[in-house]
Amino acid sequence: MSITNTPDPEERKKVVKQDLDSVMHPIVQHRMLEHAAELWNWLKDGAHFYVCGDARRMAKDVDETLRLIVWEQGGMTQPDVEAFMTNLTKTGRYQRDVY
């Protein structure tokens, strides 16, 4: 199961946990989840977030994980998460250089 194919936030957390348990080395979205509260605090305080790398897998998973963190740590509804992410992008605080 892929995190990007799992619409329910609780299910996404389970998928990420399964991925974390099944790999020998941590990947970026696992590190993001480990530091979710700190990442959320940075974002709400004006931090910029840059993603560079594989567009097919990594960038999608990082995006989904970021949305999960915003939802969970920010206590937002899904529409609020989408608005927050749109604002991050429009203000240049969320940029992706993916290929």
C-alpha positions as CSV (number, residue, x, y, z in Angstrom):
1,M,0.0,0.0,0.0
2,S,1.3,3.5,-0.9
3,I,0.8,6.5,1.4
4,T,-0.4,8.5,-1.6
5,N,-3.2,6.0,-2.2
6,T,-4.5,6.2,1.4
7,P,-7.0,9.0,1.9
8,D,-7.7,8.5,5.6
9,P,-5.0,10.3,7.7
10,E,-5.1,7.6,10.4
11,E,-4.4,5.0,7.7
12,R,-1.6,7.1,6.2
13,K,0.1,7.0,9.6
14,K,-0.2,3.2,9.7
15,V,1.3,3.0,6.2
16,V,4.2,5.2,7.1
17,K,4.8,3.2,10.3
18,Q,4.8,0.0,8.3
19,D,7.3,1.5,5.9
20,L,9.4,2.6,8.8
21,D,9.4,-0.8,10.3
22,S,10.2,-2.5,7.1
23,V,13.3,-0.6,6.0
24,M,16.8,-0.7,7.4
25,H,17.5,3.0,6.9
26,P,15.2,6.0,7.6
27,I,13.9,8.0,4.7
28,V,13.0,11.7,4.7
29,Q,9.3,11.3,5.5
30,H,10.1,9.1,8.5
31,R,12.4,11.8,9.8
32,M,9.7,14.4,9.2
33,L,7.3,12.3,11.3
34,E,9.9,11.9,14.1
35,H,10.2,15.7,14.3
36,A,6.6,16.5,13.4
37,A,5.9,19.0,16.3
38,E,9.1,20.9,15.6
39,L,8.5,21.0,11.8
40,W,5.0,22.3,12.4
41,N,6.2,25.0,14.8
42,W,8.8,26.1,12.2
43,L,6.1,26.2,9.4
44,K,3.6,28.2,11.5
45,D,6.4,30.6,12.4
46,G,7.2,31.3,8.8
47,A,9.8,28.6,7.7
48,H,10.3,27.7,4.1
49,F,10.2,24.1,3.0
50,Y,12.1,22.9,0.0
51,V,11.9,19.4,-1.7
52,C,14.3,18.3,-4.3
53,G,14.5,14.8,-5.9
54,D,12.5,12.0,-7.4
55,A,9.0,13.3,-8.5
56,R,7.5,9.8,-8.9
57,R,7.9,8.5,-5.3
58,M,9.8,10.6,-2.8
59,A,8.3,14.0,-3.6
60,K,4.7,12.6,-3.5
61,D,5.4,10.8,-0.2
62,V,7.0,13.9,1.3
63,D,4.1,16.1,0.2
64,E,1.6,13.6,1.7
65,T,3.6,13.5,5.0
66,L,3.8,17.2,5.1
67,R,0.0,17.4,4.7
68,L,-0.4,14.8,7.4
69,I,1.8,16.8,9.8
70,V,-0.1,20.0,9.1
71,W,-3.4,18.1,9.7
72,E,-2.3,16.4,12.9
73,Q,-0.1,19.0,14.5
74,G,-2.2,22.0,13.4
75,G,-5.5,20.4,14.3
76,M,-6.9,21.4,10.9
77,T,-9.7,20.1,8.8
78,Q,-8.9,18.7,5.4
79,P,-10.0,22.0,3.6
80,D,-7.9,24.0,6.1
81,V,-4.9,21.8,5.3
82,E,-5.4,22.4,1.6
83,A,-5.7,26.2,2.2
84,F,-2.6,26.2,4.3
85,M,-0.6,24.2,1.7
86,T,-1.9,26.5,-1.1
87,N,-0.8,29.5,0.9
88,L,2.7,28.0,1.5
89,T,3.1,27.5,-2.3
90,K,1.7,30.9,-3.3
91,T,4.0,32.8,-0.9
92,G,7.0,30.8,-2.0
93,R,7.4,29.0,1.3
94,Y,6.9,25.5,-0.2
95,Q,9.0,24.9,-3.3
96,R,9.7,21.7,-5.2
97,D,12.5,21.0,-7.6
98,V,11.5,17.5,-8.7
99,Y,12.4,15.4,-11.7
